[in-house]
Amino acid sequence: MAKGISRRHLLQGSAALAGWAASAVPTLALPPLEAEETVVPFTDFPDDFNPNPRPGVRYLDTRKIDSFLTPANRFFTVQHYGQPTVDPSGYRLRIDGLVDSPRELTLDELRQRPRSTHTAGFECSGNSPRRINGLAGNARWVGVSLSTLLKEAGIRPYAREVVFWGADKGTEEVYHGGTTVNVEQSFGRSLALAEAMKSEVLVAYEMNGKPLSLNQGAPARLIVPGWYGVANVKWLNHIHVQDRRFMGKYMAREYVTLRGMPDGEGTIWNETSVSRMRLKSMVARVTRSGSRCRILGFALNDGTPLKAVEVKIDGGPWRPAVIDRRSTAYSWKLFSCLWEDATPGTHTIVSRAIDAYGRVQPEAGDLELKKTYWEDNSQFVRTVKIS
């Protein structure tokens, strides 16, 4: 438990989230526009914004969020080795390595196991204000708990790591000890065994009540609630259990955050593999009816209960926001805040999230010692113009 945070404070944070869920807040934090209500335009939104800038990449237009669950055709998409097409009828999920009973499972065999459902929102670890934080989404995932499959296979006592490979492949140049080798690699990520055995980790085959789309990793993908999108391996076809760390490209050479830690008069530079999401929120839409405005947005984090989401207008005091009652530990948290005294002109609006450990979403200047663009959870100051 973080220094200075007692169990009592943690329970207070959990109670606060429960209180929001039980309070008379709107059932939809981003509802359709009411009569006489208009959208206040952002002046910081790119005029040439394209939600589909190239094949295999999709941004969520955050101005148009209008539901708790993100439809599959709007959920963000990032690909690394192109988009494989896997025939569901011939699909096999291989489980091998340090297990007593290696196996291959068909899609039907996965569906025959007990169903597990989790609502989980996540973002790409490269998401940032530069991308209008559009690499994000929230969905209800259905599948089989990964721990069920691993227990069936029988984990050997000295197993430590679980590696997940997708059907997408590419050729990579790997440099080791003065030698360069070109190898064909599948996209791969890993989890420590203790993380992999958590009940919420899924091998998912449904999204929002329908089979996965091709963009979302059909026929099956990994869902690791609370982690950045890169951990949620799409087109999953191979699970391998081993006794040491996996050091593939997307664990050890890419998706690595370089962050400085002050050490006396110097700095210690720490490189870490992208994993759990850092506390984040953003204002996504502002609407107006007369002099009254509604500020709407979303927050994402690693599942730690939230203590508060707050909004600041034109550098004034922080104002409390309310959170959609359907929010769960791992979903995104849609929030809203009324702005009663809005006046014509240009205004700045920013949000911040605070969790039960007392961690506060940082300002951009607080991340000066972070030298890679991964895991940018800085406060996103928006600019709007009221006519």
Helices and strands as residue ranges (DSSP letters): H 7-22, E 38-39, G 62-64, G 88-90, E 93-97, E 103-105, H 107-111, E 116-123, G 129-131, E 136-145, H 146-153, E 161-176, E 179-192, H 193-196, E 202-207, E 210-211, E 221-223, G 229-231, E 236-242, I 249-253, E 256-263, E 266-273, E 280-289, E 292-300, E 306-313, E 318-320, E 322-323, E 333-339, E 345-355, G 364-367, E 382-386
